[in-house]
Amino acid sequence: MISTIKNIVIIVIVVAGLVFGYIYFFDKTPEQGSLTSSLVSKILPSSDSTVSGSVDTEFITTLLGIKNIKLNDALFSNVAFKNLRDSSIILTQQVGSKGRRNPFSPIGSDVVIVNEVIQIPVPAPEIP
C-alpha cells in the first residue's frame, strides 16, 4: 500500500515537472511592451494623412502634458541647500604621466621609442 502511494506521488511530481518545463520553455506568450514604444509609422513619413494626424495629436497631447509639470522650487530656499559649498579641485596634467598611447592594446605590444643616447666608456687598448 505504501509503495503504491509512493509511486503515485513520484508520478505526480514527474508529470508536474514536465508540465512546468513545457510551459517555461515552449509555451511563449507574447511579451508585454516596454514603457516606451516606437512604431514605424511614427518614424517614417507617411502619405496617409490619418496616420500623420494621429501622430500629431499624440505629440501635442504629450507636449501639453509636459507643459503642466510644476516644479517645487522650495528646495533652493532650504538652509541645507544654501550651505552647500563647491569642493571641486583643479586637475593639472603632470609632465611625464601620460600613460599608454593605446590603453586597449595588449600589454607588451607597445612600441617605446627612446631618444636618449647612452655612452658606454670603453677602456683604451694598451699598446706594449
C-alpha positions as CSV (number, residue, x, y, z in Angstrom):
1,M,0.0,0.0,0.0
2,I,2.8,2.4,0.9
3,S,4.7,1.6,-2.2
4,T,1.6,2.4,-4.3
5,I,1.2,5.8,-2.7
6,K,4.9,6.4,-3.1
7,N,4.7,5.6,-6.8
8,I,1.7,7.9,-7.3
9,V,3.5,10.8,-5.6
10,I,6.6,10.2,-7.8
11,I,4.5,10.1,-10.9
12,V,2.6,13.3,-9.9
13,I,5.9,15.1,-9.3
14,V,7.3,14.0,-12.6
15,V,4.2,15.0,-14.5
16,A,4.1,18.4,-12.8
17,G,7.8,18.9,-13.7
18,L,7.1,18.0,-17.3
19,V,4.2,20.4,-17.5
20,F,6.2,23.2,-15.8
21,G,9.1,22.6,-18.2
22,Y,6.8,22.7,-21.3
23,I,5.2,25.9,-20.1
24,Y,8.5,27.5,-19.3
25,F,10.4,26.5,-22.4
26,F,7.9,26.0,-25.2
27,D,4.7,27.9,-24.4
28,K,5.8,31.5,-25.0
29,T,3.1,34.1,-24.6
30,P,3.7,37.5,-26.3
31,E,5.8,39.7,-24.1
32,Q,4.5,43.0,-22.9
33,G,5.8,46.1,-24.5
34,S,8.3,48.3,-22.7
35,L,7.4,51.6,-21.2
36,T,8.3,53.4,-24.4
37,S,7.3,52.2,-27.8
38,S,8.0,53.3,-31.3
39,L,6.2,52.4,-34.4
40,V,7.5,52.5,-38.0
41,S,4.6,54.9,-38.8
42,K,5.9,57.3,-36.2
43,I,9.4,57.4,-37.6
44,L,8.9,57.2,-41.3
45,P,6.9,59.8,-43.1
46,S,3.6,58.5,-44.4
47,S,1.4,59.6,-47.2
48,D,-1.7,58.7,-45.2
49,S,-3.0,61.8,-43.5
50,T,-4.9,59.9,-40.8
51,V,-1.7,58.3,-39.5
52,S,0.1,61.6,-39.7
53,G,-2.8,63.3,-37.9
54,S,-2.8,60.7,-35.1
55,V,0.9,61.1,-34.6
56,D,0.5,64.9,-34.5
57,T,-2.3,64.7,-31.9
58,E,-0.3,62.3,-29.8
59,F,2.7,64.6,-29.9
60,I,0.6,67.6,-28.9
61,T,-1.0,65.7,-26.1
62,T,2.4,64.7,-24.8
63,L,3.6,68.3,-25.2
64,L,0.7,69.6,-23.2
65,G,1.3,67.0,-20.5
66,I,4.9,68.3,-20.2
67,K,3.7,71.9,-20.1
68,N,1.6,71.1,-17.0
69,I,4.6,69.9,-14.9
70,K,5.2,72.0,-11.9
71,L,8.5,72.0,-10.1
72,N,8.7,72.8,-6.4
73,D,11.4,75.5,-6.0
74,A,11.3,75.4,-2.2
75,L,14.5,73.3,-2.4
76,F,16.5,76.3,-3.4
77,S,15.4,78.3,-0.4
78,N,16.2,75.5,2.0
79,V,19.0,76.2,4.5
80,A,20.8,72.9,3.8
81,F,20.9,73.8,0.1
82,K,22.3,77.3,0.8
83,N,25.0,75.8,3.0
84,L,26.3,73.6,0.2
85,R,29.9,74.6,-0.9
86,D,31.8,73.9,-4.1
87,S,34.5,71.4,-3.2
88,S,35.8,70.8,-6.7
89,I,39.5,70.5,-7.3
90,I,41.6,71.6,-10.3
91,L,43.2,68.8,-12.1
92,T,46.6,69.6,-13.7
93,Q,48.4,67.4,-16.1
94,Q,51.8,66.4,-14.8
95,V,54.7,66.1,-17.2
96,G,55.6,62.5,-18.0
97,S,52.4,61.0,-16.5
98,K,50.5,60.4,-19.8
99,G,50.3,56.6,-19.8
100,R,50.0,54.3,-22.8
101,R,49.3,55.5,-26.3
102,N,46.6,52.9,-26.8
103,P,45.2,51.7,-23.4
104,F,43.3,48.9,-25.1
105,S,46.2,47.3,-26.9
106,P,47.6,44.1,-25.3
107,I,50.3,44.6,-22.7
108,G,53.8,44.2,-24.2
109,S,52.8,45.3,-27.7
110,D,53.7,49.0,-27.0
111,V,56.5,50.4,-29.1
112,V,58.7,52.6,-27.0
113,I,61.0,55.0,-28.8
114,V,63.9,56.2,-26.7
115,N,65.6,59.4,-27.9
116,E,68.5,59.2,-25.5
117,V,72.0,58.2,-26.4
118,I,73.8,56.1,-23.9
119,Q,77.5,56.3,-23.9
120,I,79.4,53.4,-22.5
121,P,83.1,54.1,-21.7
122,V,85.4,51.7,-23.4
123,P,88.9,51.5,-22.0
124,A,91.6,52.3,-24.5
125,P,93.6,49.3,-25.7
126,E,97.1,49.0,-24.2
127,I,99.9,49.2,-26.7
128,P,103.0,47.2,-25.5
